[in-house]
């Protein structure tokens, strides 16, 4: 799962998640009209940074070896993809500019608080549910918002190349989630 192609796909999937996890899909088209390449690259960077953070938390708090290894894989893959995005931005002379009202940052902070407060099997479930939703949102955002808004051919090529890796992470999270017992104590 640590293949470079998978890592590349994760980068833009994370960017999509940042948009898709917060905003309903129907409003993404409206947001796309406001997006330029520097903003998309900033979103991409933030999304990868956020999944590095959640993966690192799971690497420490997961109750099974599988969940800890999945968290480590996410942190690794998103680190690689984030760097590829940063290298491309540098090559293109693009200065990433985060959106003025970056609601996803607040949503990520809330998700991290939830994960930090959870323990045991409740943590495992919260983490995996977050990752499934995050990667689904990224896939939706890339397809409906980010890719259509990207103007630079190299950035479009990178996004297109890495897009399939998002599904692999989503499927891996769903597989682990499906293995968990159905009833888990609530987060306190």
C-alpha positions, -999 to 999 in steps of 0.1 A, spaced: 0 0 0 30 23 2 34 25 -36 43 59 -50 13 59 -73 -9 53 -43 8 81 -25 3 105 -54 -34 97 -56 -38 103 -19 -25 138 -22 -53 151 -43 -78 129 -27 -71 146 5 -75 180 -11 -109 169 -23 -118 157 11 -111 190 25 -137 205 3 -161 176 2 -162 168 39 -175 202 48 -195 214 19 -224 194 4 -216 182 -31 -242 205 -46 -224 235 -33 -190 224 -46 -197 236 -82 -203 271 -68 -170 269 -49 -151 257 -80 -159 290 -97 -140 307 -69 -110 284 -69 -77 291 -86 -46 270 -88 -28 285 -58 -59 280 -37 -63 244 -49 -27 237 -41 -31 252 -6 -62 230 0 -42 200 -13 -14 207 11 -37 212 41 -56 180 34 -25 160 33 -12 176 64 -45 168 82 -44 131 72 -8 129 83 -20 141 117 -49 117 120 -28 88 107 -1 96 133 -28 97 161 -40 62 150 -4 50 148 -2 57 186 -38 50 198 -51 22 176 -59 -9 196 -48 -34 169 -16 -38 149 -37 -34 117 -51 -1 127 -17 12 139 -2 1 106 -30 17 86 -24 50 105 13 47 98 6 40 61 -17 71 59 10 93 75 36 80 51 16 81 19 3 116 26 38 129 35 50 117 2 21 131 -17 23 164 1 59 168 -8 51 160 -45 25 188 -44 50 212 -28 77 203 -53 53 209 -82 42 242 -67 78 253 -64 86 242 -100 56 261 -113 63 292 -91 29 289 -75 25 304 -40 -3 284 -22 -30 307 -10 -55 291 14 -92 301 10 -102 332 29 -129 313 49 -113 279 53 -141 261 72 -124 227 67 -97 238 92 -123 241 119 -138 208 109 -104 191 110 -97 206 145 -131 191 157 -122 157 142 -88 157 159 -105 167 193 -129 137 188 -100 113 180 -79 126 209 -108 122 234 -117 86 222 -100 56 236 -99 19 229 -124 4 204 -143 37 204 -112 54 190 -107 27 164 -143 32 152 -142 70 152 -109 70 133 -120 45 107 -153 62 102 -135 95 98 -111 80 72 -139 64 51 -158 97 51 -127 118 45 -115 98 15 -151 96 0 -153 134 3 -119 138 -14 -130 116 -43 -162 136 -47 -144 170 -44 -117 160 -69 -142 148 -95 -168 176 -91 -147 206 -79 -110 206 -79 -101 189 -112 -126 210 -132 -112 242 -116 -75 234 -122 -60 254 -150 -23 242 -151 -18 211 -172 9 196 -149 -13 200 -118 -42 184 -137 -20 155 -147 -8 150 -111 -44 150 -98 -55 126 -125 -26 103 -119 -31 101 -81 -69 100 -80 -72 62 -79 -51 60 -47 -79 77 -28 -102 48 -34 -76 24 -21 -74 42 12 -111 44 15 -115 7 8 -88 -2 33 -105 19 60 -138 4 52 -124 -31 54 -110 -25 89 -142 -8 99 -162 -38 88 -141 -61 110 -150 -41 142 -177 -52 165 -210 -34 158 -215 -20 193 -188 2 208 -190 24 239 -197 60 233 -168 85 234 -167 103 267 
